[in-house]
Amino acid sequence: MTPDPRFFEALGPVSLGELASLTGAELADPSAGARTVQGVAILSRAGPQAVTFLADRARVADLRAAQAGACFLPPAEAGEAPEGCAALVTTTPQAAYARAADRLHRPRWSAALQAIAPCALIEEGAVLAPGVVVGEGARIGRGTRIGANSVIGPGVAIGRDCVIGAGVCVGFALIGDRVRILAGAVVGEAGFGAAAGKEGLVDLPQLGRVILQDGVTLGANSCVDRGAFEDTVIGENSKIDNLVHIAHNVRVGRNCAMAAFTGISGSVWIGDGVQFGGKAGVADHVVIGDGARVAAAAAVMRDIPAGEAWGGFPARPMKRWMRETAWLAREADRRKGGRT
């Protein structure tokens, strides 16, 4: 799997010798320097034309199973690269991968002199307010209305009968029918990720997309980040309030609801019909089962089974949280009474 060419320009092939020089890595087999790769990929997606990275020894088995053409890996794991995979040895493999990604892939930017790119496809019946910018190759469906000063990036596809408010920015995204995105929302900007490099922190590549399925509502000034490599997906008919942040690689199921100030960290998986109270927060890589409910201001640090209601900081099953809260209140009253 390579980054979607509608949103990312491929700059390869690049020789492994050039990547070694660019990143400060050392080829375990110098004779591999003339070999080329076409792009970067995470371990689970790497093919023979891709360079990947290994930063955690716990994933050595994944590297052995991968079909990567090359891999950045630390000195201690230099011998773990399987046959056919060139080892690029470095103390900062993730940062080296980021630099390789910048060399091999470039986000597309609109270069059209007109606000509406001539090659954009806008179906009859779509309405664009003054100041709207539409990039090359973008598609906008019949009956969709886009508010003043909104920006639709290159390659973006927006379905039919959508409502895009004023001052919205949409990039690196595929949007279904009947989607509503309210004023000031930002869809498809880079997710947050950094790795320690030899010269300080390095931004990690964000080469995925955002997919908003049919009937989604995204509130004003909310942000949905594109995936780091996989997609960020919001399922059909899910309703997102104002001022919500959904990070990269998140999967939100169908018919979910998130109240204002909810924050979902990267790579969280959320089932169908899940509800979040205002200001709820979810740590990265958590899985929340179908029909679960998360109370307002809860801090979810671990998986929530389907159908359960959790609350508190850190979040735990609702009945337990309420019992503990009631006990603490009684204990505080008892101690206060003992002092008077």
C-alpha positions as CSV (number, residue, x, y, z in Angstrom):
1,M,0.0,0.0,0.0
2,T,1.3,3.4,-1.0
3,P,0.0,6.9,0.0
4,D,-3.0,7.9,-2.1
5,P,-1.7,9.6,-5.2
6,R,-4.6,12.1,-5.2
7,F,-3.0,13.6,-2.1
8,F,0.7,12.7,-2.2
9,E,3.2,13.1,-5.0
10,A,5.6,10.2,-5.4
11,L,9.3,11.3,-5.6
12,G,10.9,8.0,-6.0
13,P,12.8,5.9,-6.8
14,V,15.6,6.7,-4.5
15,S,18.7,4.6,-3.9
16,L,19.4,3.1,-0.5
17,G,22.8,4.8,-0.7
18,E,21.2,8.2,-0.9
19,L,18.9,7.4,2.0
20,A,21.8,6.3,4.1
21,S,23.6,9.5,3.4
22,L,20.5,11.6,4.0
23,T,19.7,10.0,7.4
24,G,23.1,9.2,8.7
25,A,22.4,5.5,8.7
26,E,24.9,2.8,7.7
27,L,24.1,0.0,5.3
28,A,24.9,-3.3,6.9
29,D,25.7,-4.6,3.4
30,P,27.4,-1.7,1.4
31,S,26.7,-3.5,-1.8
32,A,23.0,-2.8,-1.4
33,G,23.6,0.9,-1.9
34,A,22.5,0.9,-5.5
35,R,19.2,-0.8,-4.8
36,T,16.2,1.6,-4.9
37,V,12.9,2.0,-3.1
38,Q,9.7,3.8,-4.3
39,G,8.3,4.8,-0.9
40,V,8.0,4.3,2.8
41,A,5.5,2.1,4.6
42,I,4.8,0.9,8.2
43,L,5.9,-2.7,9.0
44,S,2.4,-4.2,8.3
45,R,2.2,-2.6,4.9
46,A,5.8,-2.7,3.6
47,G,6.4,-4.4,0.3
48,P,9.6,-5.1,-1.7
49,Q,9.7,-1.5,-3.0
50,A,9.3,0.2,0.4
51,V,11.6,1.1,3.3
52,T,10.2,0.7,6.8
53,F,11.6,1.0,10.4
54,L,11.9,-1.0,13.6
55,A,12.1,0.9,16.8
56,D,10.8,-1.6,19.3
57,R,12.4,-5.0,19.8
58,A,9.0,-6.4,20.6
59,R,8.1,-6.1,16.9
60,V,11.0,-8.2,15.5
61,A,8.6,-10.9,14.6
62,D,6.6,-8.4,12.5
63,L,9.8,-7.4,10.7
64,R,10.6,-11.0,9.9
65,A,7.1,-11.5,8.5
66,A,7.2,-8.3,6.5
67,Q,8.2,-8.2,2.8
68,A,10.1,-4.8,3.1
69,G,12.9,-4.0,0.7
70,A,14.8,-2.1,3.4
71,C,14.5,-1.3,7.1
72,F,15.9,1.3,9.4
73,L,16.7,-0.5,12.7
74,P,18.9,0.0,15.7
75,P,22.4,-1.6,16.0
76,A,21.2,-4.2,18.5
77,E,18.7,-5.5,15.9
78,A,20.9,-5.1,12.9
79,G,21.0,-8.9,12.3
80,E,17.2,-9.3,12.5
81,A,16.5,-8.1,9.0
82,P,15.2,-11.1,6.9
83,E,16.7,-12.2,3.7
84,G,16.0,-9.7,0.9
85,C,15.6,-6.8,3.3
86,A,18.5,-4.4,3.4
87,A,19.4,-3.2,6.9
88,L,20.0,0.6,7.4
89,V,21.5,0.8,10.9
90,T,20.9,3.9,13.0
91,T,20.4,4.8,16.6
92,T,17.3,6.8,15.6
93,P,15.4,4.5,13.2
94,Q,12.0,6.3,13.5
95,A,13.5,9.7,12.8
96,A,15.4,8.3,9.9
97,Y,12.2,6.9,8.5
98,A,10.6,10.3,8.8
99,R,13.4,11.9,6.8
100,A,13.1,9.1,4.2
101,A,9.4,9.8,3.9
102,D,10.0,13.5,3.2
103,R,12.4,12.5,0.4
104,L,10.0,10.0,-1.1
105,H,6.6,11.6,-0.7
106,R,5.3,15.2,-1.0
107,P,1.8,16.4,-0.1
108,R,0.1,17.9,-3.1
109,W,-0.5,21.7,-2.9
110,S,-2.8,23.6,-5.2
111,A,-0.8,25.5,-7.8
112,A,-3.7,26.9,-9.8
113,L,-3.8,30.6,-10.4
114,Q,-7.6,30.6,-10.2
115,A,-9.5,30.1,-6.9
116,I,-11.4,27.2,-8.6
117,A,-8.9,24.9,-10.3
118,P,-9.9,24.3,-13.9
119,C,-9.5,20.5,-13.5
120,A,-11.8,20.4,-10.4
121,L,-15.1,18.6,-11.1
122,I,-18.1,20.4,-9.6
123,E,-21.5,18.8,-10.4
124,E,-24.4,20.9,-11.5
125,G,-26.4,22.2,-8.5
126,A,-23.4,22.6,-6.2
127,V,-23.3,26.1,-4.7
128,L,-20.0,27.8,-3.8
129,A,-20.1,31.1,-1.8
130,P,-17.6,33.9,-2.4
131,G,-14.0,33.2,-1.5
132,V,-14.1,29.4,-1.8
133,V,-10.9,27.8,-3.0
134,V,-11.0,24.4,-4.8
135,G,-7.8,22.5,-5.6
136,E,-6.8,20.5,-8.6
137,G,-8.7,17.2,-9.0
138,A,-11.2,17.9,-6.3
139,R,-14.7,16.7,-6.8
140,I,-17.9,18.2,-5.3
141,G,-21.3,16.6,-5.7
142,R,-24.7,17.8,-6.7
143,G,-26.6,19.8,-4.1
144,T,-23.6,20.5,-1.9
145,R,-23.2,24.0,-0.5
146,I,-19.9,25.4,0.6
147,G,-19.7,28.5,2.7
148,A,-17.6,31.6,2.2
149,N,-13.8,31.4,2.4
150,S,-13.6,27.6,2.8
151,V,-10.7,25.7,1.3
152,I,-11.1,22.4,-0.5
153,G,-7.7,20.8,-1.1
154,P,-6.4,19.0,-4.1
155,G,-7.9,15.5,-4.7
156,V,-10.6,15.9,-2.1
157,A,-13.9,14.2,-2.9
158,I,-17.2,15.6,-1.4
159,G,-20.4,13.8,-2.0
160,R,-23.9,15.1,-2.7
161,D,-26.2,17.2,-0.5
162,C,-23.4,18.1,1.9
163,V,-23.2,21.4,3.8
164,I,-19.8,22.9,4.4
165,G,-19.8,26.0,6.6
166,A,-17.8,29.2,6.3
167,G,-14.0,29.1,6.9
168,V,-13.8,25.3,6.7
169,C,-10.5,23.6,5.6
170,V,-10.7,20.2,4.1
171,G,-7.7,18.3,2.7
172,F,-6.6,14.7,2.2
173,A,-10.2,13.6,2.7
174,L,-13.0,11.6,1.1
175,I,-16.4,12.7,2.3
176,G,-19.7,10.9,1.7
177,D,-23.2,12.2,1.0
178,R,-25.3,14.4,3.4
179,V,-22.3,15.3,5.5
180,R,-22.4,18.6,7.5
181,I,-19.2,20.3,8.5
182,L,-19.8,23.5,10.5
183,A,-17.8,26.7,10.4
184,G,-14.1,26.7,11.2
185,A,-13.7,23.0,11.2
186,V,-10.4,21.5,9.9
187,V,-10.4,18.1,8.3
188,G,-7.2,16.3,7.1
189,E,-4.4,18.3,8.7
190,A,-1.3,16.3,9.9
191,G,-1.7,14.4,13.1
192,F,0.7,14.9,16.0
193,G,3.8,12.7,16.1
194,A,7.5,13.3,16.7
195,A,10.6,11.2,17.1
196,A,13.9,12.0,18.7
197,G,16.6,12.5,16.0
198,K,20.2,13.4,16.2
199,E,19.5,17.1,15.9
200,G,16.3,17.1,18.0
201,L,12.7,16.2,17.5
202,V,11.6,15.3,14.0
203,D,7.9,15.4,12.8
204,L,6.7,12.0,11.8
205,P,5.1,11.6,8.4
206,Q,1.3,11.7,8.1
207,L,0.6,9.9,4.8
208,G,-3.0,8.7,5.4
209,R,-6.4,10.2,4.7
210,V,-9.6,11.1,6.5
211,I,-12.9,9.4,5.5
212,L,-16.2,10.8,6.7
213,Q,-19.0,8.4,5.8
214,D,-22.5,9.4,4.8
215,G,-24.6,11.5,7.2
216,V,-21.7,12.5,9.5
217,T,-21.9,15.9,11.3
218,L,-18.7,17.6,12.4
219,G,-19.2,20.6,14.7
220,A,-17.7,24.1,14.5
221,N,-14.0,24.5,15.1
222,S,-13.5,20.7,15.5
223,C,-10.4,19.0,14.0
224,V,-10.1,15.5,12.5
225,D,-6.4,14.6,11.7
226,R,-5.5,12.5,8.7
227,G,-3.9,9.1,9.4
228,A,-0.2,8.6,9.9
229,F,-0.4,5.8,7.3
230,E,-3.7,4.1,7.8
231,D,-6.9,6.2,7.5
232,T,-8.8,8.2,10.1
233,V,-12.5,7.1,9.7
234,I,-15.8,8.4,11.1
235,G,-18.6,6.0,10.5
236,E,-22.1,6.7,9.1
237,N,-24.4,9.1,10.9
238,S,-22.0,9.8,13.7
239,K,-22.5,13.3,15.3
240,I,-19.6,15.3,16.5
241,D,-20.1,18.4,18.6
242,N,-18.2,21.7,18.4
243,L,-14.5,21.9,19.6
244,V,-13.8,18.1,19.4
245,H,-10.4,16.7,18.4
246,I,-10.0,13.3,16.7
247,A,-6.4,12.3,16.2
248,H,-4.7,10.3,13.5
249,N,-5.7,6.6,12.7
250,V,-8.8,6.8,14.9
251,R,-11.7,4.6,13.8
252,V,-15.2,5.8,14.9
253,G,-18.1,3.5,14.3
254,R,-21.6,4.3,13.1
255,N,-24.2,6.4,15.1
256,C,-21.7,7.6,17.7
257,A,-22.1,10.9,19.5
258,M,-19.4,13.1,21.0
259,A,-20.1,16.2,23.1
260,A,-18.0,19.3,23.0
261,F,-14.3,19.3,24.1
262,T,-14.0,15.5,23.7
263,G,-10.5,14.5,22.8
264,I,-9.7,11.2,21.1
265,S,-6.0,10.2,21.0
266,G,-4.3,8.4,18.1
267,S,-5.1,4.9,16.9
268,V,-8.3,4.5,19.1
269,W,-11.0,2.2,17.9
270,I,-14.5,3.0,18.8
271,G,-17.5,0.7,18.1
272,D,-21.0,1.6,16.9
273,G,-23.4,3.6,19.0
274,V,-20.8,4.9,21.5
275,Q,-21.6,8.1,23.4
276,F,-19.2,10.6,25.0
277,G,-20.0,13.3,27.4
278,G,-18.4,16.7,27.2
279,K,-14.7,17.0,27.9
280,A,-14.1,13.2,27.8
281,G,-10.6,12.2,27.0
282,V,-9.3,8.8,25.6
283,A,-5.7,7.7,25.6
284,D,-4.0,6.3,22.5
285,H,-4.6,2.7,21.2
286,V,-7.7,2.2,23.4
287,V,-10.6,0.0,22.1
288,I,-14.1,1.0,23.1
289,G,-16.8,-1.5,22.4
290,D,-20.2,-1.1,20.7
291,G,-22.8,0.8,22.7
292,A,-20.4,1.9,25.5
293,R,-21.0,5.3,27.3
294,V,-18.3,7.6,28.6
295,A,-19.3,10.2,31.2
296,A,-18.4,13.8,30.9
297,A,-14.8,14.7,31.9
298,A,-13.9,11.0,32.1
299,A,-10.3,10.0,31.4
300,V,-10.3,6.7,29.5
301,M,-6.9,4.9,29.9
302,R,-7.8,1.3,29.1
303,D,-10.3,-0.6,26.9
304,I,-14.0,-0.4,27.7
305,P,-16.1,-3.5,27.0
306,A,-19.2,-3.3,24.8
307,G,-22.3,-1.9,26.5
308,E,-20.6,-0.6,29.6
309,A,-20.8,2.9,31.1
310,W,-17.6,4.3,32.5
311,G,-16.7,7.6,34.3
312,G,-14.1,9.2,36.5
313,F,-10.4,9.9,36.4
314,P,-9.0,7.5,35.5
315,A,-12.3,6.1,34.1
316,R,-13.7,2.9,35.5
317,P,-17.2,1.2,35.5
318,M,-19.8,3.8,36.4
319,K,-21.3,2.0,39.5
320,R,-17.8,1.5,40.9
321,W,-16.9,5.1,40.3
322,M,-20.1,6.3,42.0
323,R,-19.6,4.1,45.0
324,E,-16.0,5.3,45.4
325,T,-17.0,8.9,45.0
326,A,-19.8,8.5,47.6
327,W,-17.4,6.8,50.0
328,L,-14.8,9.6,49.6
329,A,-17.5,12.2,50.3
330,R,-18.7,10.4,53.5
331,E,-15.1,9.9,54.7
332,A,-14.3,13.6,54.1
333,D,-17.4,14.6,56.0
334,R,-16.6,12.2,58.9
335,R,-13.0,13.6,59.2
336,K,-14.3,17.1,59.0
337,G,-16.8,16.4,61.7
338,G,-14.1,14.8,63.9
339,R,-12.1,18.1,63.9
340,T,-15.0,20.3,65.1
